[in-house]
Amino acid sequence: EKSIEMESLIESLVPLSTEITENSISGEWELIYSSVELFRSSPFFLAVENALKNKTKSDLFFKLHLLQVGSFGISTVGRIGQYLNLKKGEMLSTFDTTIFGLTTIPILGWFKLLPTFGGRVITVAKKLKLKENKLSMELEKTKVSKVDGLMKIPLVDKIFMERWYPVNTIWKLLPWNKENPTCQITVIYVDEDMRIIRDMHGALFIYIRPSIPLLDQTKI
């Protein structure tokens, strides 16, 4: 099985890691592999996972979420990135999402039924710290921004896009959330071009330095 082969490869790679420091892990990274759903690399979903504190419950929650947003090709996930700024104690996490990207019908080939819309979900986590190869952070806010080449989501773009939502504040108001929206991941390997991490339940995420930047820091 491919997952077993990947785990074996990672085990052989870990001893070759350079020193895991603030400098070595800082900067921009793009996700290229995940052993679980791609969106689970976001601090938002990592905080949800931490709040549930149960692998079975969190796995079920994320599978239901994927089923909800991914049914019938309505929504798909594109490029996923992170920007780590240890000096500021901040992580920016992004993922591009498209809506109606796969809505085609087989008439005279594949005819596009609906236009493709989309946006970039940007999530900010504060209090970012590295200690004993573990990155800890607290979810702060999120927003949806425009992605070059994709149409804005109609009707709701002026209401919901390009504005920050105080997720941290809202999180604390919900009665079932008994803790702040925090999360922790473990860096198990890093070199000049690649970083490998695990979440609290051991899920694997592999990042590389992007050849084309995802984030324009001046527009966030």
GUMARTOR-808316 format. One line per 3 residues: number of its first residue (from 1); for each residue x, y, z of C-alpha. Coordinates in nm, 4 decimals. Layout:
% residues N
NUM> X/Y/Z; ...
% end
This chain:
% residues 220
1> 0.0000/0.0000/0.0000; 0.1255/0.3480/-0.0893; 0.0717/0.4877/0.2609
4> 0.2958/0.2166/0.4078; 0.5631/0.2873/0.1481; 0.5438/0.6584/0.2281
7> 0.5792/0.5953/0.6017; 0.8822/0.3764/0.5367; 1.0360/0.6473/0.3176
10> 0.9749/0.9134/0.5839; 1.1337/0.6978/0.8540; 1.4497/0.6670/0.6454
13> 1.4488/1.0406/0.5704; 1.4001/1.1761/0.9251; 1.7567/1.0992/1.0471
16> 1.8911/1.3094/0.7580; 1.7097/1.6239/0.8675; 1.9016/1.9442/0.9191
19> 1.8597/2.1162/1.2540; 1.5005/2.2202/1.3149; 1.5185/2.5864/1.4103
22> 1.3088/2.8989/1.3694; 1.5233/3.0055/1.0751; 1.5097/2.6686/0.8968
25> 1.1297/2.6436/0.9052; 1.0420/3.0115/0.8514; 0.9103/3.1446/0.5227
28> 0.6656/3.0172/0.2636; 0.5769/2.6525/0.2026; 0.3384/2.4687/-0.0292
31> 0.1662/2.1423/0.0602; 0.2398/1.8585/-0.1838; 0.1292/1.5516/0.0127
34> -0.1066/1.4675/0.2969; -0.2023/1.1308/0.4434; -0.5454/1.2766/0.5294
37> -0.7794/1.5341/0.3741; -0.5780/1.8272/0.2376; -0.7746/2.0973/0.4185
40> -0.6740/1.9498/0.7545; -0.3407/2.1322/0.7280; -0.5205/2.4585/0.8114
43> -0.4914/2.5877/1.1706; -0.8711/2.6069/1.1774; -0.9172/2.2340/1.1255
46> -0.6170/2.1530/1.3438; -0.7886/2.3508/1.6217; -1.1106/2.1559/1.5617
49> -0.9125/1.8334/1.5865; -0.7581/1.9492/1.9130; -1.0971/2.0497/2.0538
52> -1.2484/1.7079/1.9757; -0.9500/1.5296/2.1353; -1.0558/1.2018/1.9786
55> -0.9127/1.0619/1.6559; -1.2242/0.8649/1.5627; -1.4524/1.1652/1.6151
58> -1.2269/1.4033/1.4258; -1.1800/1.1612/1.1338; -1.5573/1.1253/1.1060
61> -1.6112/1.5014/1.1306; -1.3638/1.5716/0.8496; -1.5003/1.2986/0.6240
64> -1.8504/1.4401/0.6644; -1.7185/1.7883/0.5912; -1.5469/1.6652/0.2743
67> -1.8647/1.4871/0.1670; -2.0658/1.8035/0.2262; -1.8464/2.0427/0.0283
70> -1.7158/1.8021/-0.2350; -2.0333/1.6300/-0.3500; -2.1049/1.6395/-0.7243
73> -1.7881/1.8361/-0.7945; -1.9387/2.1504/-0.6445; -1.6254/2.2448/-0.4511
76> -1.2625/2.1381/-0.4873; -0.9377/2.2391/-0.3177; -0.6466/2.3843/-0.5132
79> -0.3046/2.5054/-0.3974; -0.2413/2.5019/-0.0235; 0.0308/2.7014/0.1455
82> 0.1689/2.8293/0.4728; 0.3848/3.1269/0.5630; 0.5635/3.0942/0.8965
85> 0.6913/3.4100/1.0625; 0.8426/3.3063/1.3945; 0.9710/3.6573/1.4646
88> 0.6159/3.7912/1.4584; 0.4767/3.4722/1.6120; 0.2359/3.4307/1.3212
91> 0.1353/3.1701/1.0650; -0.0609/3.2479/0.7496; -0.2370/2.9443/0.6052
94> -0.4073/2.9501/0.2660; -0.5963/2.7194/0.0389; -0.7560/2.7944/-0.2962
97> -1.1043/2.6627/-0.3501; -1.3082/2.6417/-0.6691; -1.6844/2.6112/-0.6970
100> -1.8502/2.4340/-0.9899; -1.5066/2.3451/-1.1248; -1.6189/1.9946/-1.2264
103> -1.9763/2.0599/-1.3356; -1.9710/1.9236/-1.6894; -2.2196/1.7287/-1.8988
106> -2.1378/1.4912/-2.1876; -2.2942/1.6787/-2.4799; -2.0749/1.6916/-2.7901
109> -1.7776/1.6170/-2.5698; -1.7623/1.7721/-2.2245; -1.9699/2.0888/-2.2142
112> -1.9242/2.3166/-1.9122; -2.2584/2.3362/-1.7373; -2.1724/2.6208/-1.5010
115> -1.8896/2.8765/-1.4841; -1.6109/2.8218/-1.2322; -1.5953/3.0526/-0.9322
118> -1.3500/3.0523/-0.6474; -1.1458/3.2240/-0.3829; -0.8517/3.1917/-0.1478
121> -0.9238/3.1135/0.2168; -0.6623/3.2823/0.4356; -0.6364/3.1894/0.8019
124> -0.4134/3.3633/1.0544; -0.2801/3.1943/1.3673; -0.1000/3.3947/1.6361
127> 0.1288/3.3015/1.9291; 0.3333/3.0816/1.6961; 0.6178/2.9205/1.8898
130> 0.8710/2.6443/1.8259; 0.9764/2.4334/2.1218; 1.1412/2.0919/2.1033
133> 1.0427/2.0590/1.7355; 0.6772/2.1316/1.8161; 0.4949/2.4272/1.6643
136> 0.2125/2.5634/1.8772; -0.0282/2.8391/1.7778; -0.3714/2.9899/1.8414
139> -0.6308/3.0474/1.5703; -0.7036/3.4180/1.5232; -0.9051/3.5121/1.2122
142> -0.9926/3.4128/0.8558; -1.1144/3.5633/0.5304; -1.1810/3.4750/0.1659
145> -0.9902/3.6701/-0.1009; -0.9903/3.6813/-0.4795; -0.7692/3.4438/-0.6793
148> -0.6285/3.5611/-1.0124; -0.7935/3.3738/-1.2993; -1.1107/3.2825/-1.1097
151> -1.4383/3.4709/-1.0983; -1.5548/3.5921/-0.7590; -1.8398/3.4006/-0.6015
154> -2.1529/3.5841/-0.7259; -2.4158/3.7400/-0.4992; -2.2139/3.6887/-0.1818
157> -1.8746/3.8298/-0.2852; -1.9485/4.1814/-0.1603; -2.0867/4.0462/0.1668
160> -1.8408/3.7730/0.2587; -1.5197/3.8285/0.0619; -1.2215/4.0501/0.1519
163> -1.3156/4.0927/0.5167; -1.1668/3.9353/0.8263; -1.3815/3.7200/1.0539
166> -1.2753/3.7035/1.4219; -1.2815/3.3257/1.4546; -1.1060/3.3380/1.7910
169> -1.3762/3.5579/1.9425; -1.6633/3.3556/1.7947; -1.5009/3.0276/1.9004
172> -1.4999/3.1327/2.2661; -1.8705/3.2193/2.2550; -1.9758/2.8691/2.1498
175> -2.0791/2.6697/2.4603; -1.9170/2.3416/2.3481; -1.5738/2.5024/2.3115
178> -1.4168/2.4868/2.6557; -1.0686/2.5959/2.5468; -0.9119/2.8562/2.3211
181> -0.8714/2.7485/1.9552; -0.5144/2.6201/1.9837; -0.3269/2.3472/1.8022
184> 0.0148/2.1867/1.7857; 0.2077/2.0128/1.5107; 0.5456/1.8378/1.5179
187> 0.8207/1.9119/1.2680; 1.0006/1.5839/1.1996; 1.2183/1.6859/0.9027
190> 1.3423/1.9993/0.7319; 1.6018/2.0951/0.4729; 1.6400/2.3877/0.2341
193> 1.3537/2.2734/0.0120; 1.1257/2.0455/0.2162; 0.9499/2.0328/0.5526
196> 0.7603/1.7345/0.6967; 0.5185/1.7552/0.9895; 0.2725/1.5414/1.1812
199> -0.0472/1.6510/1.3540; -0.1535/1.5417/1.7018; -0.2782/1.2041/1.5741
202> 0.0191/1.1344/1.3487; -0.1202/1.2442/1.0117; 0.1569/1.3312/0.7677
205> 0.1971/1.6582/0.5750; 0.4832/1.7297/0.3329; 0.5668/2.0832/0.2188
208> 0.8163/2.2265/-0.0289; 0.9377/2.5765/-0.1031; 0.7082/2.7015/-0.3832
211> 0.8591/2.8036/-0.7153; 0.5673/3.0432/-0.7625; 0.4670/3.2278/-0.4416
214> 0.1113/3.1801/-0.3211; 0.1001/3.4804/-0.0926; 0.1475/3.8460/-0.1685
217> 0.2319/3.9733/0.1793; 0.1453/4.3314/0.0823; -0.2181/4.2417/0.0143
220> -0.2995/4.0548/0.3358
% end
